[in-house]
Amino acid sequence: MKTSQAVDALAALAQESRLNIFRLLVRHAPQGLPAGQIAKCLHLPGPTLSFHLNILAAADLIRPHKNGRSIRYSSALDSVNGLAQFLLENCCAATGGCEPAPASPGKKAARKS
């Protein structure tokens, strides 16, 4: 991932409604949700939701899937993984690197000594 892509993704997520949309779509990965259901879950009016969805899509954090007249949105987990790797690519470089992250979400990764 290039620095400019990371900046765009982080800027897109640096707003409460967009972060909430993204987190909702991550919870419903990989199938995603229709725009109307996103609006209902987050209590957002259609034009506001559309604005935020467009910003997230432009940053390649979500992807629209047209089905007739409706649009379903899903999180772009490959892009999110790329962003996480970009952010952590130099993690613990001064100490020789980190051990792989644990499988369970509640534990912290141990650092090599």
Secondary structure as GFF3:
##gff-version 3
##sequence-region A 1 113
A	DSSP	alpha_helix	3	13	.	.	.	ID=ss1
A	DSSP	alpha_helix	16	27	.	.	.	ID=ss2
A	DSSP	beta_strand	33	34	.	.	.	ID=ss3
A	DSSP	alpha_helix	35	42	.	.	.	ID=ss4
A	DSSP	alpha_helix	46	58	.	.	.	ID=ss5
A	DSSP	beta_strand	62	67	.	.	.	ID=ss6
A	DSSP	beta_strand	70	75	.	.	.	ID=ss7
A	DSSP	alpha_helix	77	88	.	.	.	ID=ss8
A	DSSP	three_ten_helix	93	95	.	.	.	ID=ss9
###
